[in-house]
Amino acid sequence: MASQPESSLPERPKDERDVEGAAPSKNALKKAAKEKEKAEKAAKRQQQEQAEKDKAAATDTAAHLYGPISYTSPTTPPGQYFEDLGDLNAAEENKKVTVQARVHSTRKQSAKLSFLVIGEGDHTIQAVVAEGGGQGISRQMVKWCGGINTESIVRITGLVKTPFEEIKSTSITKYELHVEEIFMVSGAPEQMPIQRKDCNQPPPGEEEGDVEKEGVINVGLKARLDNRVISLRAPAQQAIIDLQSEVSFLFAEYMRKHKFKLIQPSYMAGAATEGGAGVFEIKYFDTKAYLTQSPQFFKQMAIAGDMKRVCINGPVFRAENSNTKRHLTEFTGLDFEMTIMNHYHEVLSFGEKLMISIIRALQTREECQHLVNIVKKAGYPEAGNFQLPPGDEAVRITFAEAKKLLKESGYEVGEDEHKDIDTAQEKALGAIIAEKHRTDFYTIDKYPRTLRPFYTHPDPTNPALTNSYDFFMRGEEIMSGAQRLHNYSELCQSMRDKGLDPLSEGFKHYTDAFKFGCPPHGGGGLGLNRIVQYFLGLNNIREATLFPRDPGRLAP
Amino acid sequence: MASQPESSLPERPKDERDVEGAAPSKNALKKAAKEKEKAEKAAKRQQQEQAEKDKAAATDTAAHLYGPISYTSPTTPPGQYFEDLGDLNAAEENKKVTVQARVHSTRKQSAKLSFLVIGEGDHTIQAVVAEGGGQGISRQMVKWCGGINTESIVRITGLVKTPFEEIKSTSITKYELHVEEIFMVSGAPEQMPIQRKDCNQPPPGEEEGDVEKEGVINVGLKARLDNRVISLRAPAQQAIIDLQSEVSFLFAEYMRKHKFKLIQPSYMAGAATEGGAGVFEIKYFDTKAYLTQSPQFFKQMAIAGDMKRVCINGPVFRAENSNTKRHLTEFTGLDFEMTIMNHYHEVLSFGEKLMISIIRALQTREECQHLVNIVKKAGYPEAGNFQLPPGDEAVRITFAEAKKLLKESGYEVGEDEHKDIDTAQEKALGAIIAEKHRTDFYTIDKYPRTLRPFYTHPDPTNPALTNSYDFFMRGEEIMSGAQRLHNYSELCQSMRDKGLDPLSEGFKHYTDAFKFGCPPHGGGGLGLNRIVQYFLGLNNIREATLFPRDPGRLAP
């Protein structure tokens, strides 16, 4: 008799302290001792099981056809390998194939017959284990197969067969797999902390815990993130992360085509950049360093070094203690910076075209649409309905026009023309523009100087305004950008106007870069996670992040 | 008379303390006050100069054709824009063009005639300013042009003309530019801390300072890095960084083609990973966090979450106080991890093909070869001579074979078969293999268990060895990789064997990931900077890094 996979039963962490980095307590030491005892018991049990197995094997004529995989098993030659389960759709009937996949469910029909559903990604197929089938399947083998824990990974060699009738419960409907050999590659425990199938739909809104509705469990976001290796197996959750990967690749493709260089900034600096607020401090040997808040300074230095067009795909760190649905302490930035020949709208237009090109690709490339459909099918209400402007011509309004639109719709925007639009108003503006222009993507140009950082270039025709812009998707900001000050004395003056010292340790290396001639330039920083979040209409940025970090989360 | 560009004369930092993040001292405050005074004086001077200019303009009929650029200048319509100076090669004679470029040199031939060499990247062209030419060039304008500081950026509108004889001192030899208008976009000071032209050749070996040889100054590596925005303008230095960008793009292209997902790991973790040595500590609100030492755990968690094939292009942080030519505290990792169907050589072969594909592209794609040639022309002796194995079939030897080869060549490798090969021996091995197999790229397989980290999968046929490998270029390691332990209890046992506690805070989230079924998998982490360094045969990894970080450098 083959043994069940090894495992000490996993527990869901009891509270945050269990998860985050506390020092080992007495309890922890006790627990460790207990775990050790447990492990010893498990080893003993395994020995016993092995002995039983050996005994059973003596009477089980199929013993070599199943059980835990080892270096010497399987003993028979494999069938044709199918690395992607989905490719079985294109296999020929009666073909002998070998696949490695996860067990989604098992069903022991009788002592003579077991069924398994095995899957990979969003592809699933039924596997049949019948006594006397294959190379002589035994009852013991049928029983063992019917008892495999879900989430275990098995390796099956078998024949592709047309079932008596189309199978409705699997994605591959026209074929089933007649098992000849089945080996346990990696066992899952009987009890899982959460179930993959309970993580596919959008997580419950504000609720931290699980929600049950009409018998369907919906695992809360916190538990999904605590158990990321399980929730990630849910097709919709994986498709979201896969779409993030697509955006990264599309960004690289577009930037390369437009002669940008992908550069590597430094993420550690000797002084706190951009003013020092919201910067993480690092112990750096005998001194201190800081995680850079953005690659802004490095991009600009590359431009001053004549690199002309540079882009970055990398982490951005923000030590801001904000716990919202749209903020993280670490996110991925898609940054770019380019020289300007005549007018900063060269940069703004480039950014608009970049974003429209990426979104259009997400909507038209087959591999992307496949992923969007998985998310949509899982019940995410806004997935797949993102509107691009007619003719792919970006809708661009000024900050003043944005406020006017809001005012016309009855929003209180105040008399002060330098006052910012708040997040709720931004969202409302998104709805107004979607209604008026049939687009969920648009840009706002010409922000007041008071609202932008010191390195922003003023509007030469109106010094109260700047040559700066934000990009929006569904009324949420996904990028901030501007022409930058490239003239050393103007930059220093702008810093002094904002109460900053251009010659301080934190700024000297940056301002120095502009002393030796620097071309006019501008750029922007896109938030990768937000692009995915708002393209799909996800409620929380954490859903669009593989391993999110916020003030309360540093693991897994 | 148009004024010279603004600038307070730059100084080269006097010592390290000036550069790195010390707290503002009394001296610094005094200095700031002085700077302020200086700035005020400069402003006053500027006013005076403006007044003088206004006066001169009254008598200078060409005053609108040159001088500092402003929002309202130039006043005449521009010629056709040429964003890339190199494109002028393909322009038609007599075409009116507008370019923005850096001044490489100026020469006042006479009161009536000045020459400029302007450049962008490795393209340069001669510009001619002749009295009476264009729209009526004045003597004042000729004089002003002849006095422009090198490294200033100018905007020129003029006519493309064939010179009397081919110009030998510029890259564009068949054309010169007859200036009609010239405006100062961004001024450089008269005195630069280092000269661009003195940074093009390989920096002096071990020397920190500059070296002068036969009248040619060669700026030392430290000064080059301290003044990165200037040294980066040297064509060879920029080509090195551009090649790094090419490798990043080639990596993305290859991985996408092979169905890898580009994921974003987290770079901050609640506990020190991989044992805690060499990890930077972060102040994380009221608690502590750590910069991850590698994306290893995140890649593996993604695999446990069924992502199947993942890759990463991102920073790697190492708090190791080593000051060598091949170590940095921050470098860029090109990581990948993939599931294994049958044998870990699937991963090893994939990695070999990936590297050969990247190097082959660097050697054959026109844009890459152009960059390699710039480096070669600058005097880097090994640039362009990298050998790939015949037929692009990777040369792969075992660790035992590597030691045998060394022994045969007279190297002392010791009797202990678990003893590592040291760096010097690795380098010697590179020469032996290059001699024997005509390749500068090869891989070594099957390292002893004692030499590899706890998560490495042992060789099932010989538990003293592991399913692990390193990649080498010119005898220097550029990648370390292996099959990983995917079985929870085997992983825990391996950790205990190495004296680590799998249930400790630092490891729990990692080990937990393997409790719920994980496919066999393996991968590796390539060092982007090292790939560029050894492909070109650069002496120091800092040459292949845009903004290097080491125990003594945190800026710029």
HADDOCK unambig.tbl for C-alpha pairs under 7 A between the chains (distance, minus, plus):
assign (segid A and resid 7 and name CA) (segid B and resid 515 and name CA) 6.73 0.50 0.50
assign (segid A and resid 20 and name CA) (segid B and resid 270 and name CA) 5.75 0.50 0.50
assign (segid A and resid 21 and name CA) (segid B and resid 270 and name CA) 5.02 0.50 0.50
assign (segid A and resid 21 and name CA) (segid B and resid 271 and name CA) 5.38 0.50 0.50
assign (segid A and resid 21 and name CA) (segid B and resid 505 and name CA) 5.95 0.50 0.50
assign (segid A and resid 32 and name CA) (segid B and resid 503 and name CA) 6.98 0.50 0.50
assign (segid A and resid 71 and name CA) (segid B and resid 460 and name CA) 6.45 0.50 0.50
assign (segid A and resid 151 and name CA) (segid B and resid 516 and name CA) 6.79 0.50 0.50
assign (segid A and resid 151 and name CA) (segid B and resid 517 and name CA) 6.17 0.50 0.50
assign (segid A and resid 152 and name CA) (segid B and resid 517 and name CA) 5.19 0.50 0.50
assign (segid A and resid 153 and name CA) (segid B and resid 517 and name CA) 6.18 0.50 0.50
assign (segid A and resid 153 and name CA) (segid B and resid 519 and name CA) 6.61 0.50 0.50
assign (segid A and resid 185 and name CA) (segid B and resid 519 and name CA) 6.98 0.50 0.50
assign (segid A and resid 186 and name CA) (segid B and resid 487 and name CA) 6.60 0.50 0.50
assign (segid A and resid 186 and name CA) (segid B and resid 517 and name CA) 5.00 0.50 0.50
assign (segid A and resid 186 and name CA) (segid B and resid 518 and name CA) 5.86 0.50 0.50
assign (segid A and resid 186 and name CA) (segid B and resid 519 and name CA) 6.41 0.50 0.50
assign (segid A and resid 187 and name CA) (segid B and resid 517 and name CA) 5.11 0.50 0.50
assign (segid A and resid 188 and name CA) (segid B and resid 515 and name CA) 6.55 0.50 0.50
assign (segid A and resid 188 and name CA) (segid B and resid 516 and name CA) 4.49 0.50 0.50
assign (segid A and resid 188 and name CA) (segid B and resid 517 and name CA) 4.65 0.50 0.50
assign (segid A and resid 189 and name CA) (segid B and resid 516 and name CA) 6.37 0.50 0.50
assign (segid A and resid 229 and name CA) (segid B and resid 301 and name CA) 6.02 0.50 0.50
assign (segid A and resid 229 and name CA) (segid B and resid 302 and name CA) 6.70 0.50 0.50
assign (segid A and resid 229 and name CA) (segid B and resid 304 and name CA) 5.73 0.50 0.50
assign (segid A and resid 229 and name CA) (segid B and resid 305 and name CA) 4.09 0.50 0.50
assign (segid A and resid 229 and name CA) (segid B and resid 513 and name CA) 6.20 0.50 0.50
assign (segid A and resid 230 and name CA) (segid B and resid 305 and name CA) 5.89 0.50 0.50
assign (segid A and resid 232 and name CA) (segid B and resid 305 and name CA) 5.18 0.50 0.50
assign (segid A and resid 233 and name CA) (segid B and resid 305 and name CA) 5.26 0.50 0.50
assign (segid A and resid 233 and name CA) (segid B and resid 306 and name CA) 5.77 0.50 0.50
assign (segid A and resid 242 and name CA) (segid B and resid 261 and name CA) 6.46 0.50 0.50
assign (segid A and resid 245 and name CA) (segid B and resid 261 and name CA) 5.52 0.50 0.50
assign (segid A and resid 245 and name CA) (segid B and resid 262 and name CA) 4.84 0.50 0.50
assign (segid A and resid 245 and name CA) (segid B and resid 263 and name CA) 6.03 0.50 0.50
assign (segid A and resid 249 and name CA) (segid B and resid 252 and name CA) 6.92 0.50 0.50
assign (segid A and resid 252 and name CA) (segid B and resid 249 and name CA) 6.93 0.50 0.50
assign (segid A and resid 261 and name CA) (segid B and resid 242 and name CA) 6.46 0.50 0.50
assign (segid A and resid 261 and name CA) (segid B and resid 245 and name CA) 5.52 0.50 0.50
assign (segid A and resid 262 and name CA) (segid B and resid 245 and name CA) 4.83 0.50 0.50
assign (segid A and resid 263 and name CA) (segid B and resid 245 and name CA) 6.03 0.50 0.50
assign (segid A and resid 264 and name CA) (segid B and resid 546 and name CA) 6.89 0.50 0.50
assign (segid A and resid 265 and name CA) (segid B and resid 547 and name CA) 6.52 0.50 0.50
assign (segid A and resid 266 and name CA) (segid B and resid 547 and name CA) 6.01 0.50 0.50
assign (segid A and resid 268 and name CA) (segid B and resid 554 and name CA) 6.96 0.50 0.50
assign (segid A and resid 269 and name CA) (segid B and resid 554 and name CA) 5.20 0.50 0.50
assign (segid A and resid 269 and name CA) (segid B and resid 555 and name CA) 6.19 0.50 0.50
assign (segid A and resid 270 and name CA) (segid B and resid 20 and name CA) 5.79 0.50 0.50
assign (segid A and resid 270 and name CA) (segid B and resid 21 and name CA) 4.95 0.50 0.50
assign (segid A and resid 270 and name CA) (segid B and resid 554 and name CA) 4.78 0.50 0.50
assign (segid A and resid 270 and name CA) (segid B and resid 555 and name CA) 6.14 0.50 0.50
assign (segid A and resid 271 and name CA) (segid B and resid 21 and name CA) 5.33 0.50 0.50
assign (segid A and resid 280 and name CA) (segid B and resid 282 and name CA) 6.65 0.50 0.50
assign (segid A and resid 280 and name CA) (segid B and resid 283 and name CA) 6.25 0.50 0.50
assign (segid A and resid 280 and name CA) (segid B and resid 284 and name CA) 6.73 0.50 0.50
assign (segid A and resid 281 and name CA) (segid B and resid 282 and name CA) 5.72 0.50 0.50
assign (segid A and resid 281 and name CA) (segid B and resid 283 and name CA) 5.49 0.50 0.50
assign (segid A and resid 282 and name CA) (segid B and resid 280 and name CA) 6.65 0.50 0.50
assign (segid A and resid 282 and name CA) (segid B and resid 281 and name CA) 5.71 0.50 0.50
assign (segid A and resid 282 and name CA) (segid B and resid 282 and name CA) 4.50 0.50 0.50
assign (segid A and resid 282 and name CA) (segid B and resid 283 and name CA) 6.44 0.50 0.50
assign (segid A and resid 283 and name CA) (segid B and resid 280 and name CA) 6.25 0.50 0.50
assign (segid A and resid 283 and name CA) (segid B and resid 281 and name CA) 5.47 0.50 0.50
assign (segid A and resid 283 and name CA) (segid B and resid 282 and name CA) 6.43 0.50 0.50
assign (segid A and resid 284 and name CA) (segid B and resid 280 and name CA) 6.72 0.50 0.50
assign (segid A and resid 301 and name CA) (segid B and resid 229 and name CA) 6.05 0.50 0.50
assign (segid A and resid 302 and name CA) (segid B and resid 229 and name CA) 6.71 0.50 0.50
assign (segid A and resid 304 and name CA) (segid B and resid 229 and name CA) 5.74 0.50 0.50
assign (segid A and resid 305 and name CA) (segid B and resid 229 and name CA) 4.10 0.50 0.50
assign (segid A and resid 305 and name CA) (segid B and resid 230 and name CA) 5.90 0.50 0.50
assign (segid A and resid 305 and name CA) (segid B and resid 232 and name CA) 5.18 0.50 0.50
assign (segid A and resid 305 and name CA) (segid B and resid 233 and name CA) 5.26 0.50 0.50
assign (segid A and resid 306 and name CA) (segid B and resid 233 and name CA) 5.79 0.50 0.50
assign (segid A and resid 314 and name CA) (segid B and resid 314 and name CA) 6.25 0.50 0.50
assign (segid A and resid 460 and name CA) (segid B and resid 71 and name CA) 6.47 0.50 0.50
assign (segid A and resid 487 and name CA) (segid B and resid 186 and name CA) 6.59 0.50 0.50
assign (segid A and resid 503 and name CA) (segid B and resid 32 and name CA) 6.79 0.50 0.50
assign (segid A and resid 505 and name CA) (segid B and resid 21 and name CA) 5.90 0.50 0.50
assign (segid A and resid 509 and name CA) (segid B and resid 556 and name CA) 5.45 0.50 0.50
assign (segid A and resid 513 and name CA) (segid B and resid 229 and name CA) 6.21 0.50 0.50
assign (segid A and resid 515 and name CA) (segid B and resid 7 and name CA) 6.72 0.50 0.50
assign (segid A and resid 515 and name CA) (segid B and resid 188 and name CA) 6.55 0.50 0.50
assign (segid A and resid 516 and name CA) (segid B and resid 151 and name CA) 6.78 0.50 0.50
assign (segid A and resid 516 and name CA) (segid B and resid 188 and name CA) 4.49 0.50 0.50
assign (segid A and resid 516 and name CA) (segid B and resid 189 and name CA) 6.39 0.50 0.50
assign (segid A and resid 517 and name CA) (segid B and resid 151 and name CA) 6.16 0.50 0.50
assign (segid A and resid 517 and name CA) (segid B and resid 152 and name CA) 5.20 0.50 0.50
assign (segid A and resid 517 and name CA) (segid B and resid 153 and name CA) 6.18 0.50 0.50
assign (segid A and resid 517 and name CA) (segid B and resid 186 and name CA) 5.02 0.50 0.50
assign (segid A and resid 517 and name CA) (segid B and resid 187 and name CA) 5.11 0.50 0.50
assign (segid A and resid 517 and name CA) (segid B and resid 188 and name CA) 4.68 0.50 0.50
assign (segid A and resid 518 and name CA) (segid B and resid 186 and name CA) 5.87 0.50 0.50
assign (segid A and resid 519 and name CA) (segid B and resid 153 and name CA) 6.64 0.50 0.50
assign (segid A and resid 519 and name CA) (segid B and resid 185 and name CA) 6.98 0.50 0.50
assign (segid A and resid 519 and name CA) (segid B and resid 186 and name CA) 6.42 0.50 0.50
assign (segid A and resid 546 and name CA) (segid B and resid 264 and name CA) 6.89 0.50 0.50
assign (segid A and resid 547 and name CA) (segid B and resid 265 and name CA) 6.52 0.50 0.50
assign (segid A and resid 547 and name CA) (segid B and resid 266 and name CA) 6.00 0.50 0.50
assign (segid A and resid 554 and name CA) (segid B and resid 268 and name CA) 6.95 0.50 0.50
assign (segid A and resid 554 and name CA) (segid B and resid 269 and name CA) 5.20 0.50 0.50
assign (segid A and resid 554 and name CA) (segid B and resid 270 and name CA) 4.79 0.50 0.50
assign (segid A and resid 555 and name CA) (segid B and resid 269 and name CA) 6.19 0.50 0.50
assign (segid A and resid 555 and name CA) (segid B and resid 270 and name CA) 6.14 0.50 0.50
assign (segid A and resid 556 and name CA) (segid B and resid 509 and name CA) 5.44 0.50 0.50
